[in-house]
Amino acid sequence: ANIVLLQFTLSTVGPKSIFMKNAVINASNILQKGGVLLFRDFGRYDDDQLQLNSIVGARLEDNFYMRGFEEEKDEGYGVLREAGSRTESINYVHSAGLVHSSSMEAPKGTVCYFFNLEDVRKLFIDAGLEVLQLEYVTRVHKKSAKSGTANGAISRKRIWVHGRFRKP
């Protein structure tokens, strides 16, 4: 392939798991020499992360959260425990693959990792790709409030990591 797109996909895999690393390696392997991988996913301190920080039990690991776990604990996610020295790392993997929503609202029971630039840089360099572009993209979305607020609108600061990588 000349182009591979990973858009809001890696955030659904545990941050310290072999699955995230393997996903990037697999994407890199299908690229032809000179092919480009385009990446966009959630960035640190996105409004979603800040909201999830206030929900008791939503935080699974640093910068890794489960959305909507109170209502529906089992949405097809299995917990894989990898035996380690004194600790076990837990990876959450959706058994039916990725779930997409046209409204960009996350389905209940999904997991989400919030990346910083160094996380992404290391992940893609380790997969043998060179960095062409890597930056945060921020947007402020305003929408009408359902229940009135002082100014009648709700603002949400969205932060995404955007990257372009090339296979040498």
Backbone torsions as a table, in degrees:
resi	resn	phi	psi	omega
1	ALA	NA	147.5	176.1
2	ASN	-87.0	-28.8	-178.7
3	ILE	-137.7	136.5	172.8
4	VAL	-125.3	137.2	179.9
5	LEU	-116.3	123.2	172.2
6	LEU	-116.6	97.6	-175.9
7	GLN	-117.2	112.1	180.0
8	PHE	53.4	43.7	179.7
9	THR	-113.2	-46.0	-176.0
10	LEU	-66.7	-25.0	-179.7
11	SER	-66.7	-15.3	-178.3
12	THR	-90.4	6.5	-179.5
13	VAL	-116.8	144.6	-179.8
14	GLY	-54.2	137.9	-172.9
15	PRO	-66.3	-29.9	-176.7
16	LYS	-106.0	18.1	-175.0
17	SER	-93.3	157.3	174.9
18	ILE	-68.9	-21.3	-178.0
19	PHE	-63.7	-42.1	-179.7
20	MET	-64.8	-46.3	179.3
21	LYS	-62.0	-44.5	179.6
22	ASN	-64.5	-35.4	178.5
23	ALA	-61.7	-42.5	180.0
24	VAL	-70.3	-40.4	177.8
25	ILE	-62.3	-44.3	178.5
26	ASN	-62.2	-41.9	177.6
27	ALA	-63.8	-40.6	178.4
28	SER	-64.9	-39.0	-177.8
29	ASN	-64.9	-27.3	179.8
30	ILE	-86.8	-7.4	176.2
31	LEU	-76.9	140.6	170.6
32	GLN	-77.4	163.6	174.4
33	LYS	-58.0	133.1	-177.7
34	GLY	85.2	-6.0	179.0
35	GLY	-69.6	156.6	-174.5
36	VAL	-117.5	136.9	174.5
37	LEU	-107.4	125.8	178.4
38	LEU	-103.6	134.4	-173.8
39	PHE	-132.5	133.7	168.9
40	ARG	-146.2	131.6	178.9
41	ASP	-156.4	179.9	-175.5
42	PHE	-69.7	137.2	178.2
43	GLY	-102.2	159.6	178.2
44	ARG	-56.9	143.2	175.7
45	TYR	68.5	19.5	169.7
46	ASP	-59.9	153.1	-178.4
47	ASP	-57.1	-35.8	177.0
48	ASP	-60.2	-43.4	-180.0
49	GLN	-63.9	-42.8	-179.6
50	LEU	-63.4	-37.9	177.2
51	GLN	-69.2	-41.0	179.8
52	LEU	-65.4	-29.7	177.5
53	ASN	-60.1	-27.9	-177.1
54	SER	-87.1	-3.5	-179.2
55	ILE	-99.0	118.0	-179.1
56	VAL	-62.6	127.3	177.4
57	GLY	90.2	-8.6	-178.6
58	ALA	-74.9	-28.4	-177.6
59	ARG	-80.4	119.7	179.4
60	LEU	-94.3	-40.0	176.9
61	GLU	-150.5	178.2	176.0
62	ASP	-56.9	124.4	176.3
63	ASN	63.3	17.7	-179.4
64	PHE	-129.1	122.1	-170.5
65	TYR	-133.5	160.5	170.7
66	MET	-114.3	130.8	178.6
67	ARG	-94.6	138.6	171.5
68	GLY	66.4	23.8	-176.5
69	PHE	-70.0	-23.9	-177.4
70	GLU	-64.9	-41.8	-175.0
71	GLU	-79.9	-44.6	-174.4
72	GLU	-134.2	99.5	-176.6
73	LYS	-76.1	-29.5	-176.7
74	ASP	-118.8	97.6	176.7
75	GLU	-109.5	35.0	-179.2
76	GLY	93.8	4.9	-179.7
77	TYR	-86.2	135.1	174.2
78	GLY	-111.1	150.8	178.7
79	VAL	-104.4	122.1	178.1
80	LEU	-106.5	124.8	178.8
81	ARG	-105.3	126.3	177.3
82	GLU	-103.4	118.3	-178.1
83	ALA	-65.4	128.2	177.5
84	GLY	-124.5	-171.2	-178.4
85	SER	-54.3	-84.1	-179.3
86	ARG	-106.3	-14.7	-177.7
87	THR	-119.5	164.3	175.1
88	GLU	-119.8	136.4	173.9
89	SER	-95.2	143.8	-177.2
90	ILE	-114.2	127.6	178.7
91	ASN	-114.9	134.6	180.0
92	TYR	-106.5	119.0	-175.7
93	VAL	-125.3	129.3	179.3
94	HIS	-80.4	125.1	-174.4
95	SER	-71.1	-21.8	-178.1
96	ALA	-102.5	10.7	-179.1
97	GLY	88.4	-162.2	-176.5
98	LEU	-80.2	146.2	177.0
99	VAL	-110.8	127.4	-178.3
100	HIS	-110.1	150.5	177.3
101	SER	-136.0	128.6	-176.6
102	SER	-66.9	-23.2	-178.1
103	SER	-85.2	-0.4	-178.1
104	MET	67.6	8.5	173.1
105	GLU	-85.8	135.9	-178.0
106	ALA	-74.8	136.8	175.0
107	PRO	-63.9	158.5	179.3
108	LYS	-64.4	142.2	175.9
109	GLY	81.1	10.9	178.8
110	THR	-88.9	155.7	176.5
111	VAL	-104.1	157.2	-177.3
112	CYS	-150.5	130.1	175.0
113	TYR	-106.6	141.1	-179.8
114	PHE	-110.7	115.1	-172.0
115	PHE	-86.0	152.8	162.2
116	ASN	-109.9	171.0	-174.9
117	LEU	-63.4	-37.0	-178.3
118	GLU	-69.1	-35.8	174.3
119	ASP	-54.8	-50.2	-175.2
120	VAL	-68.3	-45.6	-179.9
121	ARG	-55.6	-48.8	-178.4
122	LYS	-64.1	-43.1	-178.5
123	LEU	-59.2	-43.6	-175.9
124	PHE	-82.4	-34.7	175.6
125	ILE	-65.9	-41.5	177.6
126	ASP	-62.3	-24.0	178.4
127	ALA	-87.9	5.3	176.0
128	GLY	87.4	17.1	-179.9
129	LEU	-103.7	152.9	175.7
130	GLU	-102.9	146.1	-176.1
131	VAL	-83.6	121.4	173.8
132	LEU	-96.5	-38.4	-178.9
133	GLN	-154.6	138.2	177.0
134	LEU	-154.2	117.1	-175.3
135	GLU	-157.4	164.3	170.9
136	TYR	-86.5	141.7	172.4
137	VAL	-117.8	125.0	-179.1
138	THR	-119.9	143.2	176.8
139	ARG	-141.6	146.2	172.5
140	VAL	-110.8	118.0	179.4
141	HIS	-101.9	132.5	176.8
142	LYS	-118.3	134.6	175.4
143	LYS	-139.3	156.5	-180.0
144	SER	-61.8	140.7	178.8
145	ALA	-81.3	138.7	176.1
146	LYS	-72.1	-45.3	173.5
147	SER	-109.5	129.5	-170.2
148	GLY	-49.4	138.4	171.0
149	THR	-116.9	179.2	-176.2
150	ALA	-54.9	-45.0	-178.0
151	ASN	-105.6	3.3	176.6
152	GLY	80.9	4.3	-179.3
153	ALA	-137.8	155.0	176.9
154	ILE	-112.7	129.6	176.9
155	SER	-104.9	137.6	176.4
156	ARG	-128.3	126.7	177.3
157	LYS	-90.0	116.9	179.7
158	ARG	-103.2	136.2	179.1
159	ILE	-129.2	122.8	178.4
160	TRP	-123.7	154.1	172.1
161	VAL	-99.6	127.3	-179.2
162	HIS	-118.6	130.1	-179.9
163	GLY	-143.8	150.6	171.4
164	ARG	-127.1	130.5	-176.4
165	PHE	-132.5	146.9	-178.9
166	ARG	-122.8	144.2	175.1
167	LYS	-87.6	119.4	-176.8
168	PRO	-66.5	NA	NA
